Amino acid sequence: MGGKKKLGLKQMERVQDKRDEEEAKEKKKAGPPKEKKAAGIVPPDAKGDKMIGELKKMNVLTPYGVAQRFNIRISAAKSFLSELEENGKIQLVSGNHSIKIYKIPD
């Protein structure tokens, strides 16, 4: 009967000290962090038919989706999509100041 005995202040301090030591050891054992591959800054060629073929596979064209697909930064994807819109290869469906949604006309 009865539950687990509550620890006294000294015992709680000892338990906390042991936890701190274990965490410090684990941090020392961990190797160097994995390197992140930087996304490209230069957008792909807007005139290439290969890029249009890749974009046709996507249901919705958003800057985030294009950035993930081609491993470029979102700012580069936004400029890429606006350039394609100016060329008439894609069409703006909806959007506001923060995001724009495009489609490829049939």
VEXDREN-2710 file (C-alpha; in Angstrom, 1 decimal):
% VEXDREN-2710
k/r/px/py/pz
1/MET/0.0/0.0/0.0
2/GLY/1.0/3.5/-0.5
3/GLY/2.9/5.0/-3.4
4/LYS/6.4/5.9/-4.2
5/LYS/8.1/7.9/-1.5
6/LYS/8.7/11.6/-2.2
7/LEU/12.3/12.5/-2.5
8/GLY/13.9/14.9/-0.1
9/LEU/15.7/18.0/-1.3
10/LYS/19.2/16.4/-1.2
11/GLN/18.0/13.4/-3.1
12/MET/16.3/15.6/-5.8
13/GLU/19.6/17.5/-6.2
14/ARG/21.5/14.3/-6.7
15/VAL/19.1/13.0/-9.3
16/GLN/19.2/16.4/-11.2
17/ASP/23.0/16.4/-11.1
18/LYS/23.1/12.9/-12.6
19/ARG/20.7/13.9/-15.4
20/ASP/22.9/17.0/-16.1
21/GLU/26.0/14.8/-16.3
22/GLU/24.4/12.3/-18.7
23/GLU/23.1/15.0/-21.0
24/ALA/26.6/16.6/-21.1
25/LYS/28.1/13.2/-22.0
26/GLU/25.5/12.7/-24.8
27/LYS/26.2/16.1/-26.2
28/LYS/30.0/15.4/-26.3
29/LYS/29.4/12.0/-28.0
30/ALA/27.3/13.5/-30.8
31/GLY/29.2/14.1/-33.9
32/PRO/29.3/17.2/-36.0
33/PRO/26.0/18.3/-37.4
34/LYS/25.1/17.3/-40.9
35/GLU/25.8/19.8/-43.5
36/LYS/22.7/21.3/-45.2
37/LYS/22.8/21.6/-48.9
38/ALA/22.2/25.2/-49.9
39/ALA/19.4/25.9/-52.3
40/GLY/20.4/27.5/-55.6
41/ILE/20.0/31.2/-56.1
42/VAL/19.8/31.2/-59.8
43/PRO/16.4/30.3/-61.2
44/PRO/16.2/27.8/-64.1
45/ASP/15.9/28.9/-67.7
46/ALA/12.3/30.1/-68.3
47/LYS/12.6/29.4/-72.1
48/GLY/13.5/25.7/-71.8
49/ASP/10.8/23.2/-72.9
50/LYS/12.2/20.8/-70.3
51/MET/11.2/23.1/-67.5
52/ILE/7.7/23.5/-68.9
53/GLY/7.4/19.7/-69.1
54/GLU/8.3/19.4/-65.4
55/LEU/5.8/22.2/-64.5
56/LYS/3.0/20.4/-66.4
57/LYS/3.4/17.4/-64.0
58/MET/2.5/19.7/-61.1
59/ASN/-1.2/20.2/-60.3
60/VAL/-0.7/23.7/-58.8
61/LEU/2.2/26.1/-59.4
62/THR/3.1/28.0/-56.3
63/PRO/6.5/29.5/-55.5
64/TYR/7.0/27.0/-52.7
65/GLY/6.2/24.0/-54.9
66/VAL/8.5/25.2/-57.6
67/ALA/11.3/25.9/-55.1
68/GLN/11.0/22.4/-53.7
69/ARG/10.9/20.8/-57.2
70/PHE/14.0/22.6/-58.6
71/ASN/15.9/23.0/-55.3
72/ILE/16.0/26.8/-55.6
73/ARG/15.1/29.6/-53.2
74/ILE/11.6/30.8/-52.9
75/SER/12.6/34.3/-54.1
76/ALA/14.2/32.8/-57.2
77/ALA/11.0/30.7/-57.8
78/LYS/8.8/33.8/-57.5
79/SER/10.9/35.6/-60.1
80/PHE/10.9/32.5/-62.3
81/LEU/7.1/32.2/-62.2
82/SER/6.6/35.9/-62.9
83/GLU/8.9/35.6/-65.9
84/LEU/6.9/32.7/-67.2
85/GLU/3.8/34.7/-66.8
86/GLU/5.2/37.6/-68.7
87/ASN/6.1/35.2/-71.5
88/GLY/2.6/33.8/-71.6
89/LYS/3.5/30.2/-70.7
90/ILE/1.6/30.2/-67.4
91/GLN/-1.5/32.0/-66.2
92/LEU/-2.2/33.6/-62.8
93/VAL/-5.2/32.0/-61.2
94/SER/-5.4/33.6/-57.8
95/GLY/-3.2/35.4/-55.4
96/ASN/-2.5/38.2/-53.0
97/HIS/0.5/40.1/-51.8
98/SER/2.1/37.0/-50.2
99/ILE/1.4/34.1/-52.5
100/LYS/0.3/33.6/-56.1
101/ILE/-1.1/30.5/-57.7
102/TYR/-0.6/29.8/-61.3
103/LYS/-1.7/27.2/-63.8
104/ILE/-0.5/26.1/-67.3
105/PRO/-3.1/27.0/-69.9
106/ASP/-4.4/24.1/-71.9
END
